[in-house]
Amino acid sequence: MSAPFTGSALGRVVRSGVGRRRVQTLVVALATLMSVASAVVAGSLVVASSAPFDHAFARDRGAHLTAQIDAGKATAAQAAATARLPGVTASAGPFPVTVVALTAQGGGHLPELTVAGRSSPAGPVDRLEITAGRWPTAPDEIVMPPQGPPDASLGATVTAPGGRTLKVVGQARSVTGSADAWTTPAGAAALRSAKAPATAQMLYRFSGSPGKSALAADRAKVAAALPAGALAGAQSYLDAKYVADRQAATFVPFLMAFGALGLGMAVIVVAGVVGGMVGANLRRIGILKAIGCTPAEVVRAYVAQALVPAAAGTLLGVVLGNLIAYPLLGDVQQVYGTTGLSVAWWVDAAVAAGALLVVAAAALVPALRAGRLRTVEAIAVGRAPGTGRGRRAQRIAGRLPLPRAVTLGFATPFARPVRSASMLAAVLFGTAAATFAIGLAVSLNVIGAARDPAANAAVSVMSGGPAPQGPGQGPGQAPPPAAPGQGLGQGPPLMDGAKVGAAISAQPGTASFYGTRTAQVTVTGVVGAVQLRLYQDDLRAGAYEIIAGHWITGPGQAVVPTRFLDMTGHRIGDTITVLDQGTAVRLRIVGEAFDLQNDGMRVHAAASSFPVAGKRNAAEEYLVRLKPGVSTASYLSGLNRALEPLGAQAVPTADDVSSVIVVLDSLAALLTLMLVTVAGLGVLNAVVLDTRERVHDLGVCKAIGMSPRQTIAMVLASVAGLGAVGGLAGLPVGVALHHLVMPLMGDAAGTRLTAHMVAVYHVPLLVPLALGGIAIAVLGALLPAGWAAKARTATALRTE
């Protein structure tokens, strides 16, 4: 009886196996690398998507409550004394604040901004992040929000009412949105209009993480500690948290789907590689057992042969994943409005450990098969396929009216059904990933086009200079929300609708146009302000995507987003009462719109439902669609000549693309590329094993006249059928995954999706996707097909 193997002897077996099977070693390493890299990217983004606001809030010491105090009713000392109230753990202020409408350097009106006066961005509460430039040190300097109006960017000059100019010296962000812009305390006091009340701001942090009811009680304490009526208003951090978390939640279903695909792909490829190694080394396994290797040692040897390249691939995959994740996290920071997102060390550790466990588990099943093989049987059988395997398939394929090299290739998969099943599964997963990702991209593009009908207009008309632009907002989008309590008669400068509308209508090339106005109103039964958006002229041109019901067709009707219905409990057909400056207007809900703006708390109605004395035809903005073939530049030139005497100006509508959609599209493309590459590696491994096992047969074929081109055709034909079947099987999997994930993403964003946002798979899209399985299989087999074609006949015939 042979002596049992020592540890060093077993190590030599592992090293020998890894060194001899270079292609399989490389496939395992690359497959693991791609899977780990995609898992690191997905995992880091999932972590970033899980409460990104909470991380930023804790880091920047965000304010739980931002209180606006009437400085005419409470002194600075009285405001500062509220910092000693029970439950207050930290406070900042009082800071002077004012609401001001600035004019940009180019003459355009900026949205009204809440400007706070602070001597420093630091402090015990609400530490501001300077994203560009520096903090103001003089009263004539101001810091604007990041991604603010282009004509009020860093270095620009803005003008306050009364002609006072300020230079933009920096950009800053508040995690809780305590203000829109900042200057020095003296600068904020100088910006206040003589008619506006003096207002001070206090920022509070309370113990723990107070909820809605606790914050309401804390607000009541602050109000009671001040003179009667001194607390003019208060903003809760929960509002900012809701917006950030809702955006973050849209990423999670998408990333979980890709994570499941990546995990399945890694298992398939590794199991296929190790299974192929076992099947191709039956004689070697028998010899190892004959010289004293126990079944357990055989199992360990083959698991180790998978783990060695997997460990190298895991290490490189973690590095690659971090390199890819960091720029993507930068994009996500812009989406969430947070900073400091990075790949957590434990994500790298968890992904690396999980990958090695998955590889070990995937390798264990075929390794156990190797351990159970009988010594004599393994030596006798060797590595050739079982006798008669695939013969029937060869006879059937031989009857096809195709070249003999192609029919030989078609029959090849039946000789190794287990290996062929592994290759089929890899192609299936790769096709499913591509189908899901392309469907996701199409759905996101449909959603991007539907989220704001103003994007369909070529021209925007507003009063004064260029159209106002808020942070992340281009011309042609809805104007920024009015200040709380601001009614229809108190918004941005209005245009004479009758005269401006007549000028637009008379301009050659006008296809349709409509006017809009926006205000903050209250709705009976709804806590807090609701944005009201009014339409005039061609109501149909301003229609949002309708989920249920229909768009407004006249006065007395309202269309609301999904979240408004969910928050209020109303349904289509119900009547709501809108209060505007003491006037009550009843509107019947006739439709549910796909509208994510203003957190879904908006009411769309016809302007004729809200007649305001002397301003029945007034509008803040006009959106114009042009006839086909009309030049936007020439149209603007002619229209501006007509609008100049009316105090209005036309500008091209900005092509605004949602940052969320951009990030999701980029992630889908990247992760799909990785998964398709892993699928191709699985095919490559299987074809290499088949080619090596059949090298003697290839030599015989070459000896009787098979050309290198026919050899390539035979190898490619051996995978083309599997690619076609895998592609067809992967299509419904990808479609089903898309139909599962898209509604979940919509729910996370607070809206339902329309049917055509989800049902994006049509014949022109499905046909190339079905052929994608063949493309994956053929691309994976190209390299070994080239090797087979270059093999010398004499060398192949000598190989057994």
N, C-alpha and C positions, 0 to 999 in steps of 0.2 A: 504494500500500500504506500502511496506517495505521501510525503510529508506535507502538512498544511502550509499554506502560503504565509509568509511574513509580511509585515507592513511595508517594508521596502520593496518586496517583490510585487505586491499589489499596486504600489505606486508606479513601478515600472510598467505594469500593464496599462494603467490609466494614461501615463505619459505616451506610451507607444500608440494607444488608440487615438489619443488627441492628435498626435503628430502624423499618423498615417492617414487619417480621415480629415484632410485639411479643409475640403469643401464643406463637409458637415460641421466641422468646428467653426468655420467662418459663418455659416448660415445661422447656427445657434447664437453666436456672438452678435451678429447684425440684427437678428430678430429680437433678441433680448434688448439690444441697444435701442432700437426703434420703439419697442413696447415700453421700456422704462422711460425714455425721453418723453413720449406722449403721456405716460402716466404722471410724470413730474409736472408737465405743463398743466394737465387737467387737474391734478391734485392741488397744485399751488393756486389755481384759479378758483377751485371749489372753496379752499380755505379763505381766499380773498373775498369770495362771494358770500361767505358765512359771516354775517355781521361786520362788513367793512366799516360801517358807520361807528359801531361800538369801539373798534380798535382806534379809529381816528379820534373819536370823542374822548376816550381815556387818555390818549397821548397828548392831545391839545387842551386838555382840561376844559372841555366844552361846557357851556352854560345850560343848566337844566331849565332855567327861566330867564327870559330877557324882558325886563319891565321898562315901560315908558312912563315917566313921571312928569306931570305938569309942574314945571319949575315956578310957575306963578302961584301955585297953591302949596308947594312944599319947598323948603329951603334945601340947599346942598347938605347941610348937617342932618336934617331930618331924613333925607334919602340915604345918607351913609349910615345912619343909625339902624336901618333895617338889616344891616349885615350881622347884627347881634341877635337876631330872632332865633328862637329854638329851631334846630334842624338845619340851619345854614352852616355849611362847613367851609365855604370860601365865597368871596364876593369881589366884584370889581366895579369901579365907578364912584360917584356918578360922572358920566361922560355927556357932554352936550351933543345933541343930535338934531338934525333938521332934514326936511324933505325938500329937495331942490331939483328943478328941471334945467339941465345944462344944455348948452349948444356946442356941438362939435366944431372942430377946426374948419371943416368943409362947409359949415352952415347947417348941417342936419341937426334936428332935435333929438336929444337922447331921452330915453325913458326917465321918469322921475326916480331919483335915487335917494335912499336913506343914507345920509352922510353922518358918521360919528366922529367926534373929536377925541383922539387918544394921543398921548405923548409917546407911547411905545407899543409895539405889537405884542410884547410879552405881558405877563401878569399872572395872578393866581387863577383867573378864570378866562376862558376864551382866548387862548394864545393863537395869534394869527400867524399864518404861514406866508412868508414873502416868496412868491413864485418868480418874481422878476423885479429888477431895480432895487430900490431902497425905500426906507420909511421917510415920510415927509418931516422936514425940520423947520419949515417956514409956513406961515398962514396961506401963502399963495401956491402951495404944493398939495397934491392929492394923490391917493392910491386908489386905483380902480380894480374891479374884479378880474380874475383871469378869464381869457377868452371873451373879453368885453367887446364893445363896439370897435370896429377896425379904425374908424377915424378918431378914436379916443384912446389909442394904444400908447405904449410906453414912449415918452418923449413928446407927445402931442400936447396941444393947448386947448382947454375947454373954457367956455365963457358962462358965467353965472348971470342970473337976472340982475340988471343994473350995470352990466358991462364989466364986472370984476372977472379977471382971467386967472386961471389956475393951470399949472403945469403938471402933467401926469408923470410922476417920478418913480412909480412902482406899481406892482400888482400884488394883491393879497387875497387870501381866502379865509373865511371863518367857517369852522366845521358846523356850527349851528345857524349860520346866516344871521348873525346879530346886526349886520349892516351891509349895505351894498358897496360903500366906498368909505375911505377914512382920510382924515386930515388932522392937523393939530387942533387942540381945544380952541385956540384963538381963531383958527381958520373956520371951524364949524360955527362958532358964534357969529362970525362975520357973514357967513352965508345965509343966516336966518333972515327971512323977510320981516320987515317991520310989522306986517299984519299977522304974521304967524306966531302962535304961542311958543314961548321958550319951553323946550323939552329936554329932560335928562334921561340917561339910560343907566340902569343898574343890572348887573349880571350876577346870577346866583348859582351856586352848586349846593345841593342838599345831600344828606346822608343816603347811602345806598343808590339804587336805581329807581327813583320814584315813578310810579305809573300815573295814569290819567287822574285818578281820584286823589292820589297823594299830592300831585301838582296843583290840583284845584284847591286843596286845603292850604298848601303853601302860598298860593296866590292870594287866598283870603287873608292869611296872616299879614302879608305885605300890605295889602289894602287897608287892613285895620290899624296897622302901625303908622300909617301916613294920615295927614289931614283928609277929611271927606272929599272925595272926587279927585284926589291928587293922582291916583293910579289911572293913567289914561288908557293903558292897554298892556298886555303881556303875551309873549310868544313862547310856546313850549318846545323843548327840544324834540318831542315826539313827532312833530310835524316833519322836521328835517330827517329824522330817523326813518319815518315811513317811506319817504321818497327814495332815500338811498337803499334801504333794504328791498324795496319793490324792484328797483333796477337790478340789484344783485341777484335776486331770486330768479330772474329770467335765465341766468346762466346755468343754474344747477341742473335742471332736467337735461339740457343739451350735453353738458360735460359728463353726467352720469351715463348717458347713452353711449358716448364715445369710449368711456372707461370700460363699460361692459364689452363692447366690441374688441377693444384692445386686449382685455383679459382673455376672452375666448380665442383670439388669434394667437396669442402667445402659447396657450395650452395646445392648440392644434399643431402649430409648427414644431414645438419642442417634442411633443409626443410622436409626431411623424418622423422627426430626425432620429430620435433614439430607437423607435420601432424599426426604421430602416437600417440602422446600425446593427440591431440584433438580427434582422432577417438576412443581412449581407455577411454576417460573421458567424453563422451557425457552426461551421467547421472549426473556427478559432475558439468558439465557446466550448465545443467538445474537447479540443486539445487542452484548454485551460483546466477543465474538470479532470481530464485524464492525468494531468501532472500534479493534482492535489488541490485545485481551487474549489472551495466549497460553494454551494448555491448562494449563501449569503454574501460571500466575497464577490461572486459574479454580479449580483444585484448592486452591491456597493460600487463595483468597478464601472458599471454602465451608467449609474446615476452620477458618479464623479466625472465621467467623460462628458456629461451634459453640463455639470455645474462649473467645470473649469472655464470653458468659453463663456458660459452665462455670467460668471463673476466678472470677467473682463468686460463683457457687453454691458453689464449693470453699472459698473464704474463709469464707463464712457457715456452711458445713457444718462446718468445723473448729471454729469458735466454738461452734456448737450442740452438736456432739459432745462437746466438753469440758464444757459445762454439764450435759449429761445424764450423762456418764461419772463425774463426781466423786461424786455421791450414790450411784451404783451401786457404785463402788469402796469407798465407806464400808461398804456392805452386805457386799461381798466380804471386807473386812478382818475383819469379825465372823466370817465363815465360816471363814477361814483362820487366825484368831487372830494376825494380823500387823497392822502399822501402817505408815503412811507411803506407802501406794500412791497413785500419781498417774499422770496421762497423760504418758508420756515424750515429749519434744520431737521425737524422731526418728519416733515413731508419727504425729504430726501431719504432719511433713514427708513421710514415705513415703506416707501416704494421699493427701495433696494431689498429690504428683508422680504417683502411680499413677492417680489419678482423671483428671488432665489427659491422661496417655498413653492411657488407655482411651477418653476422649472423642475424642482425635485419631485413634486407630485406627478407632473406630466411624464417624467422619465421613469417613474417607479413602475408603472403598469407594464410597459414593454421590458423593463429590466427584470421584473418578476417572471415574465415569460422565459427570459433567458436563463434565469436561475432554476426553473422547473424542467428545462430540457434534459433528456437522458443523454449521457455521454456518447454511447454507441450510436444512437439515432442522430445526434447532432453531427458526428463525424461522417456518418454514412450519407446523410441527406446533403450536406454541404450548403452551398449558397444558391443553387439553381432552383427555379420555381418547380412546384410539384408537377409530376408527369401528367400530361393531359390538360393542365390548367390553361384556359384560353383557347384550346383547339377549336371548340365549337364556334367561338367568336371569330376566329380566323377564317373558318370555312364560310360563315355568313358574310363577313366583310369582303371575302374574295369574290363574291358574286356581284358586288357593286360595280357599276360602270365607271370605275375610277382607276388611276394608275396603281400598280401593284405596291409601290412604296407607300402610298397613302393608305391603302387597305391594311397593310401590315401594321402601320401606326395606329389605325383605329382599333385593332384587336389587342394592342399591347396592354392597356389598362386592366384587361380581364385576367392577365397572368398574375398580377399582384393586387387583388381586390382591396386589401386593407390599406396598402400604400395609396392606391387610387382614391379610396374614400377620404384619406387625409388630405390629398391634393384637392379633391372636390370641395371639402369643407373650407380649405384656405381660400379658394376662389369664391365660394359662396359668401364668406365673411367680407372679403375684399369688395365684392360687388354690392353687398348690403351697405357697407360703409360709404361707398361712392354714391349709391342711390339716395341714402339718407342725407348726405352732405349736400348733394346737388338740389334735392328737393327743399332742403332747409334754406339754401341760398335763394332759390326762386321764391319761396314763401316770404322770406325777409324782404326781397325786392318789392314784392306786391304790397307788403305791409308798409314799407317805406314810402311808396307812391300814394298809399291810401291814408296815411296818418295826417296829412294836411292838404286839403284840396287847393290851397293857395299855391302849392308848388306847381300846379298845372297851368298857372297864369304866367304869361311871359313878361308882363309889365305891372308895376305897382305904382300907384299915384297917391301921394300924401302931401300934406300942407308944408310950405316952406321949402327947405333944402332937401337933401337926400333922405330917403326913408329912414326912420329911427330903427336902431338895431340894439336889442338887448343882448345880454350874455348868451352866446350860442344861438342867436336869432338873426336871420337874414331878412332882407326886404321881401315882402310878400307873405310873411308869417303873421300870425295874430299878434297885435300889439301887446306889450307887457301888461300884466294885470294892474288894474288901478289900485290905488291905496285903499285900505279898508274904509268902508263908508263912502267911497267915492261913487256918486251916481252918474246918470247919463249926461248930466249937464256939466260935469266937472272933470272930464278926461282931457287927453291931449288936444291940441288945436284942431278944430273942426273945419271942414270945407263946406262951401255952399253946394249941396248936392245937386240942385237943379242946374246950376251953371256948369259945374265940373262934369256932371253926367252928360249934359248936352255936348260939351266939347269932346268927350271921349266917343260918344255915339256918332258925332259928325266926322271923326277922323277916319280916313280911308284905311281899311285893313282891320278894323275892329270886328271880331267875331261875337264876343259877348263880354259883359262886365257886370260886376256887382260891388256894392259898397258895404263896409262893415263898421260897427262901433262896438266897443267893449266897456263894461262897467262892472263894479263889484256891487252886488245887491244881496238881499236876504230872501230866503224861501221859507214860508211857514212850515214849521216842524223840523227845519234843518238848523243845526247848531253851527254858527260861523258863517262867514261870507261865502257867496257862490258867484262865480263869474258868469255874466250874461253877455252873450255875443249876438248882436242884431245884424240882420241882412236886409238890403234893399235892392231895388232894380231886379236883375235876373236872379231869382232865388235858386233856381236849379243849378246855376253855374257854381255856387258856393257849397254844393251838397257834399257832406261827408259820406264815407262808406257806411251803408246802412246794414246793421245786423238783423234787425226785425222792424216791421212797420214801414214807414216811408218818411222822406224828407219833408220839411215844412213847405207848404204851398200857399200860405196866406196868413193873415192875422189870427190870433187866438190859438195858435199851435206851438208846440215845443218839441224839440228833439234833444235827448240827453244821452250821455255815455252810460256804459254798463255799470261803472262804479256808482254813479248817482242813483241808479235803480237799486243797487245792492245796499247802499248806505241808507236810503230813505224808505225802502220797502215798497216803493211805487212800481206800477206796471204800466205797459202801454195801454192807453185809454183812460188812465187816471187824470185828475185835474190838480194842478199845483197853483199856489198863490205866490206871486213874486212881488216883493215890496221894494219900491224905489223911491227914496226920499218922501216917505209917507203915502205914496200912491200905490194901491194894490191892483195888480193885474192878474187875472186868472187865465191860465194856459192849459190846454189839454195835451198830454204827451201822446204824440203820434208815431214816434220812432225811437229806436235804440241805435246810437251811432258808435262807430269805432273811433274813439277820441281819447287820447291819453294825456292831453294837455290839462294843466291846472289840476293834476291828480285826479282827473275824471270828474271833477265837480264843476260842470258847466251846464248852462242852458242855452240852446240855440233857438232863436225865434225871429220872426219878421219884425223889422223896425216899425212897421205900421201898428204893431201891437202896443208900442210904447210911445205915443205922441208926446213930445216935449215942446212946450210953448216956444215958438220962434225957431225951433230947430227940427222941424218935422222931417226935412230932407237932408239934414246934416250927416256927414260921414267922416270917420277918421282915416279911412284907407279905401282905395278902389283897386280891385284886381281885374286885370284885363287879359283876355285870351285873344290871340291874333288868328286871322285866316291863314290857311296853308300857303306857304311861299312868301309871306310878308317878311321883310327884313326888320328885325327888332331895332337896329340902329336908326334906320330911316324913319320908322314909325315914332320912335322916341323924339327924334328931332322935330318932326311936324307937330306932335302932340304937345311938347314943351313950349313951342311958340304960342299955341292956343291957351295953355295953362298959366303962362307967366303973368298975365294981368289978373288972374284969379288967385294968386298967392299959393299955387300948388306946383308940384314938380313930379315928373314921371321918371322912374329908374327901372332898370331890368331886375326881374325877380331873381334872387340868389338861389342857386342850386344847393339846397341844404340837405346833407345826408346825416342821418342819425348816427352818433358815435357808437351806440349799442350795436346797430346793424353792421357797421364797419368792423368792429371787434369780433362779432360772431362770424361774419363771413371769413375773416382772416383765420380764426381758429378752426373753422370747418375745413378750409382748404389745407391747412397745415396738418391737422390730425388725419385727414383722409389720405393725404400723400404718404404719411408714415404707415398707416394700416395697409394701404395698397402695396407699398414696398415690402412689408412683412409677408403679405399674401404671395407676392412674386418670389420671395425667398423660399417659401414653402414649396412652391412648384419647382424651383431650381433644385432643391435638395432631392426631391423625388425623382426628377429626370436624371440627375447625376447618378443616383443609385441604380436606376434602370439601365442607363447607358453602360455603366461599369459591369453590371451583371450580364449584360447581353453583348459584351465586347467581342466574344468569339463568334456569335451569330452575325454581328456587324461585319467581321472579317470575312465570313463565308459569303455574305451578300456582296461585299466589295469584290471578292474573288470571281464571282460569276457575272460582274458587270455593273453593279450599282454605282452611280456617280456620286460625287460629293453633294451635288444639288439634290439628288434623290434621297440621300441620307438625311439631309436637313429636313426635307419634306416629310420623311417618315417619322423623325423625332417630333416635329411640330404637330403632325397629325395625331400622334399619341396623346397629346394634351389638349388639342382643339376640341375634341368631343367633350372631355371633362370640363373645359372652359365654358362651352355652350350650356351644358347642363347646370354647372355651378352658377353661371350668370342668370339663367332663367329662374333657378331656385332662390338666388339672392335678391332678385327684384322684389318679390312680395315681402321678404323680411325687411328690406330697407324701407319700403312703402309703409308697412305696418308700424315700424319704429318711428317714422316721420309723423304718421297720424296719431301716435301715442304722445310724442314729445311736444308737438306744436300746441295742442290745447293746454298742456301743462305750463308751457311758457306763457301762453296768453293769460291763464289763471294767475300766474305769478305776477304778471304786469297789471292785473286788475281789470281785464277785459275779456270778452268772448271774441272769437275770430269768425269771420264770415266763411262760407263754404269754399269760395274760390281762393281764399288765403291758404287753405289746407289741401284742397283737391288740385294740386299743381301738376300731377303726373298725367301727361297726355301722350298719345302715340308718338309724336315727333321727339319727345324726350325719352320715352321708354325704349324705343328701338336702339339708340346708341348705348343706353345703359345695359341692355341685354347683351349687346356685343362686347361690352366692357369685360365680361367674364372671359371671353376668348382672348381679348387683348392682354389681360393679366396673365393667363396661362401661356400664351405664345411668347410674351416678353420674358417670363421666367424661364422658358425653355430655350431661348435663343443661344445662350452661352454654351450649355452642354451640347446643343445641336451642332454648333461650330466645332467643338472638340471632337465629336463623333465624326464629322466630315473630314477632319484633318488627320484622323488616326490612320497609320499605315496598315496596309492589308496584312503584311507578314507579321507585324507586331501583334495585331489583333488576333490572328490565327494561333499564335503561340501562347496567348493568354487563356488560362483556364479559370 
